């Protein structure tokens, strides 16, 4: 199972903080497409982290069963 964690506006849109998704083999890009179809993220801006490392959304990274994917709101500096 892949755990997907939602933060900020993405969590508000999904109405949950996390969910576990069962896939035999899926790329990060495919997972994000499936989530977009399910939740219709529209123009929400967010970054993606896999196992606590920021990665490009369009990457063909193949997710493993124990991976944790986080959808993070834009960061504000100061």
mmJSON file of the N, C-alpha and C atoms, coordinates in Angstrom:
{"data_MODEL":{"atom_site":{
"group_PDB":["ATOM","ATOM","ATOM","ATOM","ATOM","ATOM","ATOM","ATOM","ATOM","ATOM","ATOM","ATOM","ATOM","ATOM","ATOM","ATOM","ATOM","ATOM","ATOM","ATOM","ATOM","ATOM","ATOM","ATOM","ATOM","ATOM","ATOM","ATOM","ATOM","ATOM","ATOM","ATOM","ATOM","ATOM","ATOM","ATOM","ATOM","ATOM","ATOM","ATOM","ATOM","ATOM","ATOM","ATOM","ATOM","ATOM","ATOM","ATOM","ATOM","ATOM","ATOM","ATOM","ATOM","ATOM","ATOM","ATOM","ATOM","ATOM","ATOM","ATOM","ATOM","ATOM","ATOM","ATOM","ATOM","ATOM","ATOM","ATOM","ATOM","ATOM","ATOM","ATOM","ATOM","ATOM","ATOM","ATOM","ATOM","ATOM","ATOM","ATOM","ATOM","ATOM","ATOM","ATOM","ATOM","ATOM","ATOM","ATOM","ATOM","ATOM","ATOM","ATOM","ATOM","ATOM","ATOM","ATOM","ATOM","ATOM","ATOM","ATOM","ATOM","ATOM","ATOM","ATOM","ATOM","ATOM","ATOM","ATOM","ATOM","ATOM","ATOM","ATOM","ATOM","ATOM","ATOM","ATOM","ATOM","ATOM","ATOM","ATOM","ATOM","ATOM","ATOM","ATOM","ATOM","ATOM","ATOM","ATOM","ATOM","ATOM","ATOM","ATOM","ATOM","ATOM","ATOM","ATOM","ATOM","ATOM","ATOM","ATOM","ATOM","ATOM","ATOM","ATOM","ATOM","ATOM","ATOM","ATOM","ATOM","ATOM","ATOM","ATOM","ATOM","ATOM","ATOM","ATOM","ATOM","ATOM","ATOM","ATOM","ATOM","ATOM","ATOM","ATOM","ATOM","ATOM","ATOM","ATOM","ATOM","ATOM","ATOM","ATOM","ATOM","ATOM","ATOM","ATOM","ATOM","ATOM","ATOM","ATOM","ATOM","ATOM","ATOM","ATOM","ATOM","ATOM","ATOM","ATOM","ATOM","ATOM","ATOM","ATOM","ATOM","ATOM","ATOM","ATOM","ATOM","ATOM","ATOM","ATOM","ATOM","ATOM","ATOM","ATOM","ATOM","ATOM","ATOM","ATOM","ATOM","ATOM","ATOM","ATOM","ATOM","ATOM","ATOM","ATOM","ATOM","ATOM","ATOM","ATOM","ATOM","ATOM","ATOM","ATOM","ATOM","ATOM","ATOM","ATOM","ATOM","ATOM","ATOM","ATOM","ATOM","ATOM"],
"id":[1,2,3,4,5,6,7,8,9,10,11,12,13,14,15,16,17,18,19,20,21,22,23,24,25,26,27,28,29,30,31,32,33,34,35,36,37,38,39,40,41,42,43,44,45,46,47,48,49,50,51,52,53,54,55,56,57,58,59,60,61,62,63,64,65,66,67,68,69,70,71,72,73,74,75,76,77,78,79,80,81,82,83,84,85,86,87,88,89,90,91,92,93,94,95,96,97,98,99,100,101,102,103,104,105,106,107,108,109,110,111,112,113,114,115,116,117,118,119,120,121,122,123,124,125,126,127,128,129,130,131,132,133,134,135,136,137,138,139,140,141,142,143,144,145,146,147,148,149,150,151,152,153,154,155,156,157,158,159,160,161,162,163,164,165,166,167,168,169,170,171,172,173,174,175,176,177,178,179,180,181,182,183,184,185,186,187,188,189,190,191,192,193,194,195,196,197,198,199,200,201,202,203,204,205,206,207,208,209,210,211,212,213,214,215,216,217,218,219,220,221,222,223,224,225,226,227,228,229,230,231,232,233,234],
"type_symbol":["N","C","C","N","C","C","N","C","C","N","C","C","N","C","C","N","C","C","N","C","C","N","C","C","N","C","C","N","C","C","N","C","C","N","C","C","N","C","C","N","C","C","N","C","C","N","C","C","N","C","C","N","C","C","N","C","C","N","C","C","N","C","C","N","C","C","N","C","C","N","C","C","N","C","C","N","C","C","N","C","C","N","C","C","N","C","C","N","C","C","N","C","C","N","C","C","N","C","C","N","C","C","N","C","C","N","C","C","N","C","C","N","C","C","N","C","C","N","C","C","N","C","C","N","C","C","N","C","C","N","C","C","N","C","C","N","C","C","N","C","C","N","C","C","N","C","C","N","C","C","N","C","C","N","C","C","N","C","C","N","C","C","N","C","C","N","C","C","N","C","C","N","C","C","N","C","C","N","C","C","N","C","C","N","C","C","N","C","C","N","C","C","N","C","C","N","C","C","N","C","C","N","C","C","N","C","C","N","C","C","N","C","C","N","C","C","N","C","C","N","C","C","N","C","C","N","C","C","N","C","C","N","C","C"],
"label_atom_id":["N","CA","C","N","CA","C","N","CA","C","N","CA","C","N","CA","C","N","CA","C","N","CA","C","N","CA","C","N","CA","C","N","CA","C","N","CA","C","N","CA","C","N","CA","C","N","CA","C","N","CA","C","N","CA","C","N","CA","C","N","CA","C","N","CA","C","N","CA","C","N","CA","C","N","CA","C","N","CA","C","N","CA","C","N","CA","C","N","CA","C","N","CA","C","N","CA","C","N","CA","C","N","CA","C","N","CA","C","N","CA","C","N","CA","C","N","CA","C","N","CA","C","N","CA","C","N","CA","C","N","CA","C","N","CA","C","N","CA","C","N","CA","C","N","CA","C","N","CA","C","N","CA","C","N","CA","C","N","CA","C","N","CA","C","N","CA","C","N","CA","C","N","CA","C","N","CA","C","N","CA","C","N","CA","C","N","CA","C","N","CA","C","N","CA","C","N","CA","C","N","CA","C","N","CA","C","N","CA","C","N","CA","C","N","CA","C","N","CA","C","N","CA","C","N","CA","C","N","CA","C","N","CA","C","N","CA","C","N","CA","C","N","CA","C","N","CA","C","N","CA","C","N","CA","C","N","CA","C","N","CA","C","N","CA","C","N","CA","C","N","CA","C"],
"label_alt_id":[null,null,null,null,null,null,null,null,null,null,null,null,null,null,null,null,null,null,null,null,null,null,null,null,null,null,null,null,null,null,null,null,null,null,null,null,null,null,null,null,null,null,null,null,null,null,null,null,null,null,null,null,null,null,null,null,null,null,null,null,null,null,null,null,null,null,null,null,null,null,null,null,null,null,null,null,null,null,null,null,null,null,null,null,null,null,null,null,null,null,null,null,null,null,null,null,null,null,null,null,null,null,null,null,null,null,null,null,null,null,null,null,null,null,null,null,null,null,null,null,null,null,null,null,null,null,null,null,null,null,null,null,null,null,null,null,null,null,null,null,null,null,null,null,null,null,null,null,null,null,null,null,null,null,null,null,null,null,null,null,null,null,null,null,null,null,null,null,null,null,null,null,null,null,null,null,null,null,null,null,null,null,null,null,null,null,null,null,null,null,null,null,null,null,null,null,null,null,null,null,null,null,null,null,null,null,null,null,null,null,null,null,null,null,null,null,null,null,null,null,null,null,null,null,null,null,null,null,null,null,null,null,null,null],
"label_comp_id":["UNK","UNK","UNK","UNK","UNK","UNK","UNK","UNK","UNK","UNK","UNK","UNK","UNK","UNK","UNK","UNK","UNK","UNK","UNK","UNK","UNK","UNK","UNK","UNK","UNK","UNK","UNK","UNK","UNK","UNK","UNK","UNK","UNK","UNK","UNK","UNK","UNK","UNK","UNK","UNK","UNK","UNK","UNK","UNK","UNK","UNK","UNK","UNK","UNK","UNK","UNK","UNK","UNK","UNK","UNK","UNK","UNK","UNK","UNK","UNK","UNK","UNK","UNK","UNK","UNK","UNK","UNK","UNK","UNK","UNK","UNK","UNK","UNK","UNK","UNK","UNK","UNK","UNK","UNK","UNK","UNK","UNK","UNK","UNK","UNK","UNK","UNK","UNK","UNK","UNK","UNK","UNK","UNK","UNK","UNK","UNK","UNK","UNK","UNK","UNK","UNK","UNK","UNK","UNK","UNK","UNK","UNK","UNK","UNK","UNK","UNK","UNK","UNK","UNK","UNK","UNK","UNK","UNK","UNK","UNK","UNK","UNK","UNK","UNK","UNK","UNK","UNK","UNK","UNK","UNK","UNK","UNK","UNK","UNK","UNK","UNK","UNK","UNK","UNK","UNK","UNK","UNK","UNK","UNK","UNK","UNK","UNK","UNK","UNK","UNK","UNK","UNK","UNK","UNK","UNK","UNK","UNK","UNK","UNK","UNK","UNK","UNK","UNK","UNK","UNK","UNK","UNK","UNK","UNK","UNK","UNK","UNK","UNK","UNK","UNK","UNK","UNK","UNK","UNK","UNK","UNK","UNK","UNK","UNK","UNK","UNK","UNK","UNK","UNK","UNK","UNK","UNK","UNK","UNK","UNK","UNK","UNK","UNK","UNK","UNK","UNK","UNK","UNK","UNK","UNK","UNK","UNK","UNK","UNK","UNK","UNK","UNK","UNK","UNK","UNK","UNK","UNK","UNK","UNK","UNK","UNK","UNK","UNK","UNK","UNK","UNK","UNK","UNK","UNK","UNK","UNK","UNK","UNK","UNK"],
"label_asym_id":["A","A","A","A","A","A","A","A","A","A","A","A","A","A","A","A","A","A","A","A","A","A","A","A","A","A","A","A","A","A","A","A","A","A","A","A","A","A","A","A","A","A","A","A","A","A","A","A","A","A","A","A","A","A","A","A","A","A","A","A","A","A","A","A","A","A","A","A","A","A","A","A","A","A","A","A","A","A","A","A","A","A","A","A","A","A","A","A","A","A","A","A","A","A","A","A","A","A","A","A","A","A","A","A","A","A","A","A","A","A","A","A","A","A","A","A","A","A","A","A","A","A","A","A","A","A","A","A","A","A","A","A","A","A","A","A","A","A","A","A","A","A","A","A","A","A","A","A","A","A","A","A","A","A","A","A","A","A","A","A","A","A","A","A","A","A","A","A","A","A","A","A","A","A","A","A","A","A","A","A","A","A","A","A","A","A","A","A","A","A","A","A","A","A","A","A","A","A","A","A","A","A","A","A","A","A","A","A","A","A","A","A","A","A","A","A","A","A","A","A","A","A","A","A","A","A","A","A","A","A","A","A","A","A"],
"label_entity_id":["1","1","1","1","1","1","1","1","1","1","1","1","1","1","1","1","1","1","1","1","1","1","1","1","1","1","1","1","1","1","1","1","1","1","1","1","1","1","1","1","1","1","1","1","1","1","1","1","1","1","1","1","1","1","1","1","1","1","1","1","1","1","1","1","1","1","1","1","1","1","1","1","1","1","1","1","1","1","1","1","1","1","1","1","1","1","1","1","1","1","1","1","1","1","1","1","1","1","1","1","1","1","1","1","1","1","1","1","1","1","1","1","1","1","1","1","1","1","1","1","1","1","1","1","1","1","1","1","1","1","1","1","1","1","1","1","1","1","1","1","1","1","1","1","1","1","1","1","1","1","1","1","1","1","1","1","1","1","1","1","1","1","1","1","1","1","1","1","1","1","1","1","1","1","1","1","1","1","1","1","1","1","1","1","1","1","1","1","1","1","1","1","1","1","1","1","1","1","1","1","1","1","1","1","1","1","1","1","1","1","1","1","1","1","1","1","1","1","1","1","1","1","1","1","1","1","1","1","1","1","1","1","1","1"],
"label_seq_id":[1,1,1,2,2,2,3,3,3,4,4,4,5,5,5,6,6,6,7,7,7,8,8,8,9,9,9,10,10,10,11,11,11,12,12,12,13,13,13,14,14,14,15,15,15,16,16,16,17,17,17,18,18,18,19,19,19,20,20,20,21,21,21,22,22,22,23,23,23,24,24,24,25,25,25,26,26,26,27,27,27,28,28,28,29,29,29,30,30,30,31,31,31,32,32,32,33,33,33,34,34,34,35,35,35,36,36,36,37,37,37,38,38,38,39,39,39,40,40,40,41,41,41,42,42,42,43,43,43,44,44,44,45,45,45,46,46,46,47,47,47,48,48,48,49,49,49,50,50,50,51,51,51,52,52,52,53,53,53,54,54,54,55,55,55,56,56,56,57,57,57,58,58,58,59,59,59,60,60,60,61,61,61,62,62,62,63,63,63,64,64,64,65,65,65,66,66,66,67,67,67,68,68,68,69,69,69,70,70,70,71,71,71,72,72,72,73,73,73,74,74,74,75,75,75,76,76,76,77,77,77,78,78,78],
"pdbx_PDB_ins_code":[null,null,null,null,null,null,null,null,null,null,null,null,null,null,null,null,null,null,null,null,null,null,null,null,null,null,null,null,null,null,null,null,null,null,null,null,null,null,null,null,null,null,null,null,null,null,null,null,null,null,null,null,null,null,null,null,null,null,null,null,null,null,null,null,null,null,null,null,null,null,null,null,null,null,null,null,null,null,null,null,null,null,null,null,null,null,null,null,null,null,null,null,null,null,null,null,null,null,null,null,null,null,null,null,null,null,null,null,null,null,null,null,null,null,null,null,null,null,null,null,null,null,null,null,null,null,null,null,null,null,null,null,null,null,null,null,null,null,null,null,null,null,null,null,null,null,null,null,null,null,null,null,null,null,null,null,null,null,null,null,null,null,null,null,null,null,null,null,null,null,null,null,null,null,null,null,null,null,null,null,null,null,null,null,null,null,null,null,null,null,null,null,null,null,null,null,null,null,null,null,null,null,null,null,null,null,null,null,null,null,null,null,null,null,null,null,null,null,null,null,null,null,null,null,null,null,null,null,null,null,null,null,null,null],
"Cartn_x":[0.828,0.0,0.869,0.411,1.053,0.232,0.893,0.183,0.325,-0.8,-0.801,-1.272,-0.438,-0.771,-1.098,-2.13,-2.584,-2.412,-1.959,-1.741,-2.362,-2.701,-3.193,-4.446,-4.456,-5.628,-5.957,-4.939,-5.191,-5.991,-5.654,-6.401,-7.842,-8.015,-9.367,-10.181,-9.545,-10.229,-10.604,-9.685,-9.939,-10.796,-10.88,-11.621,-11.041,-9.729,-9.051,-7.564,-6.905,-5.492,-4.603,-5.113,-4.333,-5.249,-4.732,-5.424,-4.383,-4.745,-3.864,-4.442,-3.568,-4.006,-3.258,-3.992,-3.399,-3.127,-1.874,-1.453,-0.416,-0.399,0.663,1.919,1.769,2.883,2.313,2.762,2.25,3.352,3.371,4.331,3.712,4.553,4.067,3.137,3.502,2.683,1.283,1.205,-0.101,-0.924,-0.258,-0.955,-1.553,-0.778,-1.274,-2.432,-2.378,-3.5,-4.763,-4.617,-5.771,-6.367,-5.5,-5.987,-6.672,-6.143,-6.761,-8.155,-8.311,-9.635,-10.606,-10.11,-10.959,-11.363,-10.401,-10.657,-10.769,-10.449,-10.513,-9.763,-8.453,-7.616,-7.648,-8.075,-8.178,-6.867,-6.907,-5.729,-4.996,-5.192,-4.491,-2.99,-2.23,-0.768,-0.266,0.56,1.151,2.436,3.302,4.526,4.308,5.171,5.051,6.341,6.207,7.359,7.11,8.147,8.087,9.117,8.66,9.533,10.361,9.686,10.226,11.245,11.245,12.115,11.251,11.385,10.622,11.04,10.038,10.294,9.398,9.818,8.958,7.688,6.576,5.292,5.307,6.017,5.992,6.962,7.657,8.647,7.982,8.699,8.2,8.654,8.91,9.335,8.3,8.76,7.853,7.743,6.532,6.293,6.357,6.892,6.974,5.841,5.572,4.473,4.524,5.693,5.786,6.045,5.978,6.262,5.188,5.625,4.726,4.826,3.691,3.62,2.881,3.469,2.847,2.585,1.383,1.016,1.039,1.99,2.306,1.904,1.377,1.013,2.283,2.147,3.312,3.897,5.197,5.877,6.064,5.893,6.129,7.4,8.25,9.508,9.428,10.44,10.427,11.644],
"Cartn_y":[-1.19,0.0,1.249,2.247,3.552,4.473,5.195,6.161,7.537,8.224,9.57,10.51,11.511,12.486,13.819,14.483,15.757,16.862,18.022,19.16,20.415,21.381,22.682,22.595,23.349,23.423,22.077,21.251,19.921,19.073,19.145,18.412,18.929,20.235,20.799,20.272,20.155,19.675,18.201,17.381,15.934,15.591,16.531,16.325,15.176,14.941,13.959,14.315,13.818,14.106,13.093,11.875,10.848,9.738,8.921,7.702,6.698,5.437,4.369,3.83,3.701,3.285,2.025,1.053,-0.216,-0.23,-0.392,-0.508,-1.605,-2.321,-3.295,-2.585,-1.699,-0.891,0.341,1.497,2.749,3.798,4.675,5.78,6.93,7.81,8.986,9.796,9.946,10.708,10.094,8.765,8.085,8.264,8.17,8.362,9.76,10.776,12.15,12.357,11.718,11.81,11.189,10.026,9.361,10.216,10.803,11.65,12.905,13.454,14.632,14.305,13.123,12.704,12.536,11.978,11.706,12.982,13.91,15.097,16.401,16.375,17.573,18.743,18.603,19.624,20.954,20.941,22.154,22.941,24.143,25.007,25.049,24.049,24.022,23.894,24.725,24.649,23.805,22.807,21.997,21.345,21.039,20.299,18.854,17.981,16.562,16.069,15.312,14.68,13.171,12.417,10.961,10.579,9.951,9.567,10.755,11.893,13.129,13.824,13.537,14.231,14.844,16.146,16.836,16.295,15.963,15.451,16.187,16.262,16.896,16.076,16.762,16.071,15.183,15.578,14.857,13.684,13.404,12.331,10.971,10.073,8.714,7.782,8.322,7.535,6.452,5.198,4.091,3.953,4.049,3.965,2.52,2.345,1.044,0.916,-0.31,-0.576,0.223,0.499,1.163,2.66,3.243,4.67,5.544,6.724,7.738,8.953,9.338,10.483,11.596,12.787,13.931,15.024,15.577,16.718,17.944,18.835,19.944,21.293,22.197,23.528,24.323,25.418,26.274,26.776,26.874,27.334,28.84,29.477,30.917,31.127,31.995,32.259,33.528,33.696,34.914,35.076],
"Cartn_z":[0.0,0.0,0.0,-0.698,-0.729,0.159,1.045,1.878,1.249,1.065,0.516,1.619,1.933,2.97,2.312,2.825,2.273,3.31,2.844,3.731,3.125,3.968,3.521,2.676,1.581,0.707,0.07,-0.124,-0.7,0.29,1.564,2.594,2.677,2.523,2.533,1.36,0.203,-0.998,-0.877,-0.339,-0.226,0.986,1.934,3.189,4.024,3.872,4.71,4.799,5.831,6.034,5.319,5.137,4.445,3.977,3.074,2.667,2.204,2.275,1.798,0.509,-0.491,-1.814,-2.204,-2.695,-3.094,-4.595,-4.96,-6.353,-6.444,-7.559,-7.745,-8.237,-9.211,-9.693,-10.374,-9.933,-10.488,-10.421,-11.415,-11.369,-10.58,-10.112,-9.393,-10.284,-11.538,-12.488,-12.617,-12.722,-12.828,-11.554,-10.407,-9.136,-9.064,-9.44,-9.398,-10.366,-11.521,-12.472,-11.877,-11.249,-10.629,-9.508,-8.682,-7.592,-8.129,-9.229,-9.824,-10.366,-10.963,-11.449,-10.286,-9.195,-8.027,-7.298,-7.122,-6.295,-7.085,-8.364,-9.22,-8.568,-8.482,-7.857,-8.605,-9.875,-10.681,-10.654,-10.107,-10.143,-8.802,-7.954,-6.674,-6.914,-6.238,-6.326,-5.156,-5.457,-4.401,-4.906,-3.967,-4.256,-3.837,-4.357,-4.047,-3.414,-2.342,-1.705,-1.655,-1.952,-1.817,-0.77,0.284,1.399,1.89,2.06,2.623,1.725,0.416,-0.529,-1.625,-1.85,-2.889,-4.252,-5.076,-6.423,-7.419,-8.689,-9.71,-9.928,-10.143,-10.357,-11.589,-12.62,-13.894,-13.95,-12.882,-12.901,-13.107,-13.744,-13.961,-12.856,-11.693,-10.542,-10.252,-10.183,-9.876,-8.365,-7.871,-6.433,-5.951,-4.765,-4.123,-3.098,-2.666,-1.745,-0.45,0.068,1.375,1.271,0.071,-0.095,0.542,0.978,1.512,0.593,0.022,-0.88,-0.144,-0.134,0.531,-0.485,-0.458,-1.298,-0.412,-0.666,0.234,-0.344,0.49,0.014,-0.302,-1.034,-1.284,0.028,0.058,1.27,1.226,2.372,2.47,3.266,2.782,3.481,4.297,5.109,5.897,6.72],
"occupancy":[1.0,1.0,1.0,1.0,1.0,1.0,1.0,1.0,1.0,1.0,1.0,1.0,1.0,1.0,1.0,1.0,1.0,1.0,1.0,1.0,1.0,1.0,1.0,1.0,1.0,1.0,1.0,1.0,1.0,1.0,1.0,1.0,1.0,1.0,1.0,1.0,1.0,1.0,1.0,1.0,1.0,1.0,1.0,1.0,1.0,1.0,1.0,1.0,1.0,1.0,1.0,1.0,1.0,1.0,1.0,1.0,1.0,1.0,1.0,1.0,1.0,1.0,1.0,1.0,1.0,1.0,1.0,1.0,1.0,1.0,1.0,1.0,1.0,1.0,1.0,1.0,1.0,1.0,1.0,1.0,1.0,1.0,1.0,1.0,1.0,1.0,1.0,1.0,1.0,1.0,1.0,1.0,1.0,1.0,1.0,1.0,1.0,1.0,1.0,1.0,1.0,1.0,1.0,1.0,1.0,1.0,1.0,1.0,1.0,1.0,1.0,1.0,1.0,1.0,1.0,1.0,1.0,1.0,1.0,1.0,1.0,1.0,1.0,1.0,1.0,1.0,1.0,1.0,1.0,1.0,1.0,1.0,1.0,1.0,1.0,1.0,1.0,1.0,1.0,1.0,1.0,1.0,1.0,1.0,1.0,1.0,1.0,1.0,1.0,1.0,1.0,1.0,1.0,1.0,1.0,1.0,1.0,1.0,1.0,1.0,1.0,1.0,1.0,1.0,1.0,1.0,1.0,1.0,1.0,1.0,1.0,1.0,1.0,1.0,1.0,1.0,1.0,1.0,1.0,1.0,1.0,1.0,1.0,1.0,1.0,1.0,1.0,1.0,1.0,1.0,1.0,1.0,1.0,1.0,1.0,1.0,1.0,1.0,1.0,1.0,1.0,1.0,1.0,1.0,1.0,1.0,1.0,1.0,1.0,1.0,1.0,1.0,1.0,1.0,1.0,1.0,1.0,1.0,1.0,1.0,1.0,1.0,1.0,1.0,1.0,1.0,1.0,1.0,1.0,1.0,1.0,1.0,1.0,1.0],
"B_iso_or_equiv":[0.0,0.0,0.0,0.0,0.0,0.0,0.0,0.0,0.0,0.0,0.0,0.0,0.0,0.0,0.0,0.0,0.0,0.0,0.0,0.0,0.0,0.0,0.0,0.0,0.0,0.0,0.0,0.0,0.0,0.0,0.0,0.0,0.0,0.0,0.0,0.0,0.0,0.0,0.0,0.0,0.0,0.0,0.0,0.0,0.0,0.0,0.0,0.0,0.0,0.0,0.0,0.0,0.0,0.0,0.0,0.0,0.0,0.0,0.0,0.0,0.0,0.0,0.0,0.0,0.0,0.0,0.0,0.0,0.0,0.0,0.0,0.0,0.0,0.0,0.0,0.0,0.0,0.0,0.0,0.0,0.0,0.0,0.0,0.0,0.0,0.0,0.0,0.0,0.0,0.0,0.0,0.0,0.0,0.0,0.0,0.0,0.0,0.0,0.0,0.0,0.0,0.0,0.0,0.0,0.0,0.0,0.0,0.0,0.0,0.0,0.0,0.0,0.0,0.0,0.0,0.0,0.0,0.0,0.0,0.0,0.0,0.0,0.0,0.0,0.0,0.0,0.0,0.0,0.0,0.0,0.0,0.0,0.0,0.0,0.0,0.0,0.0,0.0,0.0,0.0,0.0,0.0,0.0,0.0,0.0,0.0,0.0,0.0,0.0,0.0,0.0,0.0,0.0,0.0,0.0,0.0,0.0,0.0,0.0,0.0,0.0,0.0,0.0,0.0,0.0,0.0,0.0,0.0,0.0,0.0,0.0,0.0,0.0,0.0,0.0,0.0,0.0,0.0,0.0,0.0,0.0,0.0,0.0,0.0,0.0,0.0,0.0,0.0,0.0,0.0,0.0,0.0,0.0,0.0,0.0,0.0,0.0,0.0,0.0,0.0,0.0,0.0,0.0,0.0,0.0,0.0,0.0,0.0,0.0,0.0,0.0,0.0,0.0,0.0,0.0,0.0,0.0,0.0,0.0,0.0,0.0,0.0,0.0,0.0,0.0,0.0,0.0,0.0,0.0,0.0,0.0,0.0,0.0,0.0],
"pdbx_formal_charge":[null,null,null,null,null,null,null,null,null,null,null,null,null,null,null,null,null,null,null,null,null,null,null,null,null,null,null,null,null,null,null,null,null,null,null,null,null,null,null,null,null,null,null,null,null,null,null,null,null,null,null,null,null,null,null,null,null,null,null,null,null,null,null,null,null,null,null,null,null,null,null,null,null,null,null,null,null,null,null,null,null,null,null,null,null,null,null,null,null,null,null,null,null,null,null,null,null,null,null,null,null,null,null,null,null,null,null,null,null,null,null,null,null,null,null,null,null,null,null,null,null,null,null,null,null,null,null,null,null,null,null,null,null,null,null,null,null,null,null,null,null,null,null,null,null,null,null,null,null,null,null,null,null,null,null,null,null,null,null,null,null,null,null,null,null,null,null,null,null,null,null,null,null,null,null,null,null,null,null,null,null,null,null,null,null,null,null,null,null,null,null,null,null,null,null,null,null,null,null,null,null,null,null,null,null,null,null,null,null,null,null,null,null,null,null,null,null,null,null,null,null,null,null,null,null,null,null,null,null,null,null,null,null,null],
"auth_seq_id":[1,1,1,2,2,2,3,3,3,4,4,4,5,5,5,6,6,6,7,7,7,8,8,8,9,9,9,10,10,10,11,11,11,12,12,12,13,13,13,14,14,14,15,15,15,16,16,16,17,17,17,18,18,18,19,19,19,20,20,20,21,21,21,22,22,22,23,23,23,24,24,24,25,25,25,26,26,26,27,27,27,28,28,28,29,29,29,30,30,30,31,31,31,32,32,32,33,33,33,34,34,34,35,35,35,36,36,36,37,37,37,38,38,38,39,39,39,40,40,40,41,41,41,42,42,42,43,43,43,44,44,44,45,45,45,46,46,46,47,47,47,48,48,48,49,49,49,50,50,50,51,51,51,52,52,52,53,53,53,54,54,54,55,55,55,56,56,56,57,57,57,58,58,58,59,59,59,60,60,60,61,61,61,62,62,62,63,63,63,64,64,64,65,65,65,66,66,66,67,67,67,68,68,68,69,69,69,70,70,70,71,71,71,72,72,72,73,73,73,74,74,74,75,75,75,76,76,76,77,77,77,78,78,78],
"auth_comp_id":["UNK","UNK","UNK","UNK","UNK","UNK","UNK","UNK","UNK","UNK","UNK","UNK","UNK","UNK","UNK","UNK","UNK","UNK","UNK","UNK","UNK","UNK","UNK","UNK","UNK","UNK","UNK","UNK","UNK","UNK","UNK","UNK","UNK","UNK","UNK","UNK","UNK","UNK","UNK","UNK","UNK","UNK","UNK","UNK","UNK","UNK","UNK","UNK","UNK","UNK","UNK","UNK","UNK","UNK","UNK","UNK","UNK","UNK","UNK","UNK","UNK","UNK","UNK","UNK","UNK","UNK","UNK","UNK","UNK","UNK","UNK","UNK","UNK","UNK","UNK","UNK","UNK","UNK","UNK","UNK","UNK","UNK","UNK","UNK","UNK","UNK","UNK","UNK","UNK","UNK","UNK","UNK","UNK","UNK","UNK","UNK","UNK","UNK","UNK","UNK","UNK","UNK","UNK","UNK","UNK","UNK","UNK","UNK","UNK","UNK","UNK","UNK","UNK","UNK","UNK","UNK","UNK","UNK","UNK","UNK","UNK","UNK","UNK","UNK","UNK","UNK","UNK","UNK","UNK","UNK","UNK","UNK","UNK","UNK","UNK","UNK","UNK","UNK","UNK","UNK","UNK","UNK","UNK","UNK","UNK","UNK","UNK","UNK","UNK","UNK","UNK","UNK","UNK","UNK","UNK","UNK","UNK","UNK","UNK","UNK","UNK","UNK","UNK","UNK","UNK","UNK","UNK","UNK","UNK","UNK","UNK","UNK","UNK","UNK","UNK","UNK","UNK","UNK","UNK","UNK","UNK","UNK","UNK","UNK","UNK","UNK","UNK","UNK","UNK","UNK","UNK","UNK","UNK","UNK","UNK","UNK","UNK","UNK","UNK","UNK","UNK","UNK","UNK","UNK","UNK","UNK","UNK","UNK","UNK","UNK","UNK","UNK","UNK","UNK","UNK","UNK","UNK","UNK","UNK","UNK","UNK","UNK","UNK","UNK","UNK","UNK","UNK","UNK","UNK","UNK","UNK","UNK","UNK","UNK"],
"auth_asym_id":["A","A","A","A","A","A","A","A","A","A","A","A","A","A","A","A","A","A","A","A","A","A","A","A","A","A","A","A","A","A","A","A","A","A","A","A","A","A","A","A","A","A","A","A","A","A","A","A","A","A","A","A","A","A","A","A","A","A","A","A","A","A","A","A","A","A","A","A","A","A","A","A","A","A","A","A","A","A","A","A","A","A","A","A","A","A","A","A","A","A","A","A","A","A","A","A","A","A","A","A","A","A","A","A","A","A","A","A","A","A","A","A","A","A","A","A","A","A","A","A","A","A","A","A","A","A","A","A","A","A","A","A","A","A","A","A","A","A","A","A","A","A","A","A","A","A","A","A","A","A","A","A","A","A","A","A","A","A","A","A","A","A","A","A","A","A","A","A","A","A","A","A","A","A","A","A","A","A","A","A","A","A","A","A","A","A","A","A","A","A","A","A","A","A","A","A","A","A","A","A","A","A","A","A","A","A","A","A","A","A","A","A","A","A","A","A","A","A","A","A","A","A","A","A","A","A","A","A","A","A","A","A","A","A"],
"auth_atom_id":["N","CA","C","N","CA","C","N","CA","C","N","CA","C","N","CA","C","N","CA","C","N","CA","C","N","CA","C","N","CA","C","N","CA","C","N","CA","C","N","CA","C","N","CA","C","N","CA","C","N","CA","C","N","CA","C","N","CA","C","N","CA","C","N","CA","C","N","CA","C","N","CA","C","N","CA","C","N","CA","C","N","CA","C","N","CA","C","N","CA","C","N","CA","C","N","CA","C","N","CA","C","N","CA","C","N","CA","C","N","CA","C","N","CA","C","N","CA","C","N","CA","C","N","CA","C","N","CA","C","N","CA","C","N","CA","C","N","CA","C","N","CA","C","N","CA","C","N","CA","C","N","CA","C","N","CA","C","N","CA","C","N","CA","C","N","CA","C","N","CA","C","N","CA","C","N","CA","C","N","CA","C","N","CA","C","N","CA","C","N","CA","C","N","CA","C","N","CA","C","N","CA","C","N","CA","C","N","CA","C","N","CA","C","N","CA","C","N","CA","C","N","CA","C","N","CA","C","N","CA","C","N","CA","C","N","CA","C","N","CA","C","N","CA","C","N","CA","C","N","CA","C","N","CA","C","N","CA","C","N","CA","C","N","CA","C","N","CA","C","N","CA","C"],
"pdbx_PDB_model_num":[1,1,1,1,1,1,1,1,1,1,1,1,1,1,1,1,1,1,1,1,1,1,1,1,1,1,1,1,1,1,1,1,1,1,1,1,1,1,1,1,1,1,1,1,1,1,1,1,1,1,1,1,1,1,1,1,1,1,1,1,1,1,1,1,1,1,1,1,1,1,1,1,1,1,1,1,1,1,1,1,1,1,1,1,1,1,1,1,1,1,1,1,1,1,1,1,1,1,1,1,1,1,1,1,1,1,1,1,1,1,1,1,1,1,1,1,1,1,1,1,1,1,1,1,1,1,1,1,1,1,1,1,1,1,1,1,1,1,1,1,1,1,1,1,1,1,1,1,1,1,1,1,1,1,1,1,1,1,1,1,1,1,1,1,1,1,1,1,1,1,1,1,1,1,1,1,1,1,1,1,1,1,1,1,1,1,1,1,1,1,1,1,1,1,1,1,1,1,1,1,1,1,1,1,1,1,1,1,1,1,1,1,1,1,1,1,1,1,1,1,1,1,1,1,1,1,1,1,1,1,1,1,1,1]
}}}
